[in-house]
Amino acid sequence: MAKRKAKTRDAMKDEWDEVSGSSRSETARRGRQRGGASVAKITEISATSTKSFEDAISVGIERANRTLRNVRGAWIKEQQVRISGGEISEYQVNMLVTFVIDD
């Protein structure tokens, strides 16, 4: 198994900015416009699907949006499969969901 190079905090922030469509300066500007920086919280969610990893992610995000307001993104922490009779029977994802806390 190949070792993955650990990402620096800045590299993860740059990756997040690409995904969210914002830049550090834009994020800071939005914070100043609101009179301060926003605060986000992260919660871990586990979701399953019998179809695919993508479907499990969609199921998890859909459920998070029913409970949480201001969901801004998710990081897929782990992916697992369950096997029954030599076949994949279920796909599972564990994800960290980020949402902005209301003022």
N, CA and C of each residue as an Amber inpcrd file, in Angstrom:
protein
   309
   0.8440000  -1.1740000   0.0000000   0.0000000   0.0000000   0.0000000
   0.8900000   1.2390000   0.0000000   0.5980000   2.1770000  -0.8720000
   1.4070000   3.3960000  -0.9860000   1.1020000   4.3340000   0.1730000
   2.1520000   4.9610000   0.6790000   1.9820000   5.9380000   1.7490000
   1.5630000   7.2600000   1.1520000   0.5670000   7.9140000   1.7780000
   0.1590000   9.2300000   1.3120000   0.9160000  10.2810000   2.0950000
   1.3490000  11.3050000   1.3940000   2.0650000  12.3980000   2.0280000
   1.0820000  13.2160000   2.8630000   1.4560000  13.5160000   4.0860000
   0.5930000  14.3100000   4.9660000   0.4770000  15.7190000   4.4130000
  -0.7410000  16.2450000   4.4310000  -0.9740000  17.5970000   3.9310000
  -0.7720000  18.6010000   5.0560000  -0.2200000  19.7210000   4.6920000
  -0.0810000  20.7860000   5.6720000  -1.4270000  21.4720000   5.8400000
  -1.5710000  22.2130000   6.9200000  -2.8050000  22.9390000   7.1790000
  -3.0990000  23.9150000   6.0360000  -2.0530000  24.6080000   5.5330000
  -2.2430000  25.5490000   4.4270000  -2.6990000  24.8210000   3.1570000
  -2.1370000  23.6490000   2.9020000  -2.5310000  22.8840000   1.7180000
  -3.9910000  22.4570000   1.8270000  -4.4310000  22.0460000   3.0220000
  -5.8250000  21.6700000   3.2100000  -6.7350000  22.8840000   3.0580000
  -6.3020000  24.0590000   3.5500000  -7.0880000  25.2860000   3.4190000
  -7.2150000  25.6710000   1.9490000  -6.1110000  25.5880000   1.2020000
  -6.1510000  25.9000000  -0.2270000  -7.0950000  24.9490000  -0.9570000
  -7.0560000  23.6580000  -0.5840000  -7.9360000  22.6700000  -1.1980000
  -9.3950000  23.0000000  -0.8790000  -9.6700000  23.3820000   0.3770000
 -11.0250000  23.7550000   0.7730000 -11.4880000  24.9780000  -0.0190000
 -10.6020000  25.9630000  -0.1940000 -10.9610000  27.1660000  -0.9400000
 -11.3430000  26.8150000  -2.3750000 -10.6200000  25.8550000  -2.9820000
 -10.9450000  25.4310000  -4.3360000 -12.3250000  24.8080000  -4.3810000
 -12.6300000  23.9430000  -3.4210000 -13.9160000  23.2580000  -3.3720000
 -15.0520000  24.2410000  -3.1040000 -14.8410000  25.1660000  -2.1670000
 -15.9110000  26.0860000  -1.7820000 -16.0280000  27.2720000  -2.7150000
 -15.0240000  27.4530000  -3.5970000 -15.0810000  28.5480000  -4.5520000
 -14.7090000  29.8910000  -3.9600000 -13.9880000  29.8960000  -2.8610000
 -13.5690000  31.1690000  -2.2710000 -12.0570000  31.1600000  -2.0640000
 -11.5220000  32.3160000  -1.8220000 -10.0990000  32.4210000  -1.5430000
  -9.9260000  32.9430000  -0.1330000  -8.7120000  32.8810000   0.3720000
  -8.4650000  33.3880000   1.7230000  -8.8530000  34.8470000   1.8470000
  -8.4870000  35.6630000   0.8410000  -8.8060000  37.0880000   0.9190000
 -10.3150000  37.2990000   0.8410000 -10.9970000  36.5090000   0.0240000
 -12.4590000  36.6420000  -0.0600000 -13.1110000  36.2230000   1.2520000
 -12.6150000  35.1480000   1.8610000 -13.1490000  34.7000000   3.1420000
 -12.9490000  35.7690000   4.2010000 -11.7750000  36.3730000   4.2420000
 -11.4990000  37.4400000   5.2120000 -12.3810000  38.6520000   4.9430000
 -12.5700000  38.9870000   3.6600000 -13.4120000  40.1280000   3.3060000
 -14.8450000  39.9070000   3.7680000 -15.3660000  38.7150000   3.5490000
 -16.7340000  38.4270000   3.9830000 -16.8550000  38.5310000   5.4940000
 -15.8290000  38.0710000   6.2140000 -15.8360000  38.1730000   7.6740000
 -15.8570000  39.6160000   8.1310000 -15.0780000  40.4750000   7.4780000
 -15.0460000  41.9020000   7.8400000 -16.3700000  42.5700000   7.5290000
 -16.9980000  42.1880000   6.4250000 -18.2730000  42.7950000   6.0600000
 -19.3340000  42.5020000   7.1130000 -19.2460000  41.3590000   7.7440000
 -20.2150000  40.9920000   8.7710000 -19.8180000  41.4990000  10.1390000
 -18.7240000  42.2290000  10.2170000 -18.2920000  42.7570000  11.5000000
 -17.4260000  41.7840000  12.2840000 -16.9850000  40.7110000  11.6880000
 -16.1300000  39.7360000  12.3550000 -16.1090000  38.4470000  11.5680000
 -15.2600000  37.5660000  11.9640000 -15.1540000  36.2790000  11.2820000
 -16.3210000  35.3880000  11.6770000 -16.7010000  34.4990000  10.7690000
 -17.7600000  33.5480000  11.0950000 -17.1470000  32.3690000  11.8440000
 -18.0070000  31.6530000  12.5480000 -17.5710000  30.4910000  13.3160000
 -18.3050000  29.2700000  12.7810000 -17.5540000  28.2160000  12.5450000
 -18.1440000  26.9870000  12.0250000 -17.9370000  25.8580000  13.0290000
 -18.7710000  24.8690000  12.9190000 -18.6650000  23.6830000  13.7620000
 -18.5810000  22.4830000  12.8320000 -17.9400000  21.4350000  13.2910000
 -17.7880000  20.2150000  12.4980000 -18.3990000  19.0590000  13.2780000
 -19.1980000  18.2680000  12.5790000 -19.7850000  17.0880000  13.1960000
 -19.4980000  15.8800000  12.3120000 -19.3250000  14.7290000  12.9200000
 -19.0290000  13.5180000  12.1540000 -20.3080000  12.7340000  11.9080000
 -20.4760000  12.3070000  10.6710000 -21.6640000  11.5590000  10.2650000
 -21.2190000  10.2970000   9.5480000 -21.9090000   9.2160000   9.8070000
 -21.6820000   7.9660000   9.1040000 -22.9480000   7.6660000   8.3100000
 -22.8020000   7.3400000   7.0260000 -23.9560000   7.0520000   6.1800000
 -23.6710000   5.8110000   5.3370000 -24.7330000   5.0750000   5.0170000
 -24.5800000   3.8530000   4.2320000 -25.5210000   3.8530000   3.0350000
 -25.1570000   3.0380000   2.0480000 -25.9730000   2.8430000   0.8550000
 -25.6850000   1.4560000   0.2970000 -26.6740000   0.8740000  -0.3310000
 -26.4520000  -0.4110000  -1.0010000 -26.0190000  -0.1990000  -2.4540000
 -26.0190000   1.0820000  -2.9180000 -25.6940000   1.3920000  -4.3150000
 -24.2240000   1.7150000  -4.5430000 -23.7010000   2.7570000  -3.8180000
 -22.3390000   3.2300000  -4.0970000 -21.8670000   4.1640000  -2.9880000
 -20.5650000   4.4930000  -3.0250000 -20.0210000   5.4790000  -2.0870000
 -20.6650000   6.8390000  -2.3390000 -20.8160000   7.1990000  -3.6130000
 -21.4150000   8.4920000  -3.9550000 -22.8260000   8.6100000  -3.3940000
 -23.5880000   7.5280000  -3.4730000 -24.9460000   7.5420000  -2.9300000
 -24.9170000   7.6650000  -1.4100000 -23.9820000   6.9920000  -0.7600000
 -23.8570000   7.0960000   0.7010000 -23.5290000   8.5330000   1.1060000
 -22.6630000   9.1930000   0.3320000 -22.3310000  10.6000000   0.6060000
 -23.5870000  11.4580000   0.4540000 -24.3310000  11.2560000  -0.6170000
 -25.5590000  12.0240000  -0.8430000 -26.5640000  11.8060000   0.2740000
 -26.7120000  10.5700000   0.7170000 -27.6280000  10.2510000   1.8180000
 -27.2030000  10.9950000   3.0880000 -25.9150000  10.9870000   3.3760000
 -25.4110000  11.6630000   4.5700000 -25.5960000  13.1720000   4.5170000
 -25.2960000  13.7770000   3.3740000 -25.4430000  15.2320000   3.2190000
 -26.9140000  15.6260000   3.2740000 -27.7520000  14.8420000   2.6230000
 -29.1970000  15.0970000   2.6410000 -29.7170000  15.0920000   4.0840000
 -29.2880000  14.0910000   4.8500000 -29.7310000  13.9860000   6.2470000
 -29.1760000  15.1270000   7.0810000 -27.9230000  15.5000000   6.8700000
 -27.3170000  16.6120000   7.6120000 -28.0870000  17.9020000   7.3610000
 -28.4880000  18.1270000   6.1110000 -29.2300000  19.3430000   5.7740000
 -30.6090000  19.4130000   6.4180000 -31.1830000  18.2630000   6.7650000
 -32.4820000  18.2720000   7.4510000 -32.3400000  18.6790000   8.9110000
 -31.1730000  18.4390000   9.4970000 -30.9510000  18.7190000  10.9160000
 -30.1580000  19.9990000  11.1480000 -29.1790000  20.2640000  10.2970000
 -28.2710000  21.3920000  10.4860000 -28.5830000  22.5090000   9.5010000
 -28.3630000  23.7470000   9.9430000 -28.4820000  24.8970000   9.0410000
 -27.0790000  25.3060000   8.6000000 -26.9970000  25.9420000   7.4520000
 -25.7520000  26.5220000   6.9620000 -24.6480000  25.5000000   6.7080000
 -25.0100000  24.3130000   6.1990000 -23.9980000  23.3070000   5.8640000
 -23.1530000  23.8660000   4.7240000 -21.8230000  23.8390000   4.8940000
 -20.9210000  24.4460000   3.9190000 -20.0130000  23.4470000   3.2060000
 -19.8240000  22.2730000   3.7770000 -18.9430000  21.3150000   3.1210000
 -18.8050000  20.0390000   3.9260000 -18.1280000  19.0760000   3.3240000
 -17.8880000  17.8030000   4.0010000 -16.5530000  17.2400000   3.5340000
 -15.8820000  16.5910000   4.4490000 -14.6230000  15.9140000   4.1590000
 -14.8460000  14.4300000   4.4050000 -14.5910000  13.6120000   3.4030000
 -14.7930000  12.1770000   3.5340000 -13.5900000  11.5970000   4.2630000
 -13.8360000  11.1570000   5.4720000 -12.7760000  10.6740000   6.3590000
 -12.4230000   9.2110000   6.0700000 -13.4520000   8.3780000   5.8950000
 -13.2280000   6.9480000   5.6670000 -14.2860000   6.3910000   4.7220000
 -13.9000000   5.3670000   4.0110000 -14.8330000   4.6110000   3.1870000
 -14.6320000   3.1350000   3.4940000 -15.7410000   2.4160000   3.6480000
 -15.6730000   0.9960000   3.9480000 -16.7650000   0.2760000   3.1600000
 -16.5570000  -0.9970000   2.9250000 -17.6130000  -1.8140000   2.3290000
 -17.8890000  -2.9920000   3.2450000 -19.1150000  -3.4470000   3.2070000
 -19.4950000  -4.6830000   3.8930000 -19.6970000  -5.7320000   2.7970000
 -19.2490000  -6.9250000   3.0710000 -19.3030000  -7.9800000   2.0690000
 -20.1520000  -9.1200000   2.5990000 -21.0270000  -9.6160000   1.7380000
 -21.9030000 -10.7250000   2.0930000 -21.9330000 -11.6930000   0.9120000
 -21.6020000 -12.9340000   1.1700000 -21.5990000 -13.9400000   0.1000000
 -20.6070000 -13.6270000  -1.0040000 -19.4840000 -12.9910000  -0.6540000
 -18.4570000 -12.6740000  -1.6290000 -18.7500000 -11.4330000  -2.4650000
 -19.8560000 -10.7640000  -2.2110000 -20.2590000  -9.5630000  -2.9570000
 -20.3740000  -8.3720000  -2.0080000 -20.1620000  -7.1760000  -2.5360000
 -20.3480000  -5.9680000  -1.7300000 -21.8410000  -5.8070000  -1.4680000
 -22.1900000  -5.7190000  -0.1930000 -23.5980000  -5.5750000   0.1660000
 -23.9370000  -4.1630000   0.6320000 -22.9230000  -3.4100000   1.0780000
 -23.1870000  -2.0660000   1.5800000 -21.9280000  -1.2130000   1.5270000
 -22.1230000   0.0580000   1.1710000 -21.0450000   1.0460000   1.1420000
 -21.2550000   1.9890000   2.3180000 -20.1940000   2.2810000   3.0380000
 -20.2880000   3.1830000   4.1860000 -19.2430000   4.2800000   4.0700000
 -19.6490000   5.5110000   4.3870000 -18.7160000   6.6320000   4.4600000
 -18.8390000   7.2760000   5.8250000 -17.7130000   7.6720000   6.3670000
 -17.6720000   8.4980000   7.5690000 -17.1650000   9.8510000   7.1060000
 -17.9420000  10.8890000   7.4000000 -17.5760000  12.2170000   6.9110000
 -17.6730000  13.2560000   8.0060000 -16.8450000  14.2810000   7.8570000
 -16.8820000  15.4340000   8.7550000 -17.6260000  16.5390000   8.0200000
 -18.7700000  16.9380000   8.5560000 -19.6320000  17.9500000   7.9320000
 -19.4180000  19.2780000   8.6380000 -19.1330000  20.3210000   7.8590000
 -18.9010000  21.6560000   8.3940000 -20.1370000  22.5100000   8.1840000
 -20.5630000  23.1870000   9.2620000 -21.6840000  24.1220000   9.1470000
 -21.3690000  25.3730000   9.9460000 -21.8660000  26.5170000   9.4460000
 -21.6160000  27.8030000  10.0840000 -22.6480000  28.0150000  11.1790000
 -22.1870000  28.4370000  12.3430000 -23.0650000  28.6680000  13.4820000
 -23.7630000  30.0120000  13.3020000 -25.0750000  30.0280000  13.5290000
 -25.8460000  31.2810000  13.4390000 -25.3940000  32.2730000  14.4800000
 -25.5100000  33.5700000  14.1240000 -25.2060000  34.6290000  15.0930000
 -26.3050000  34.7640000  16.1080000
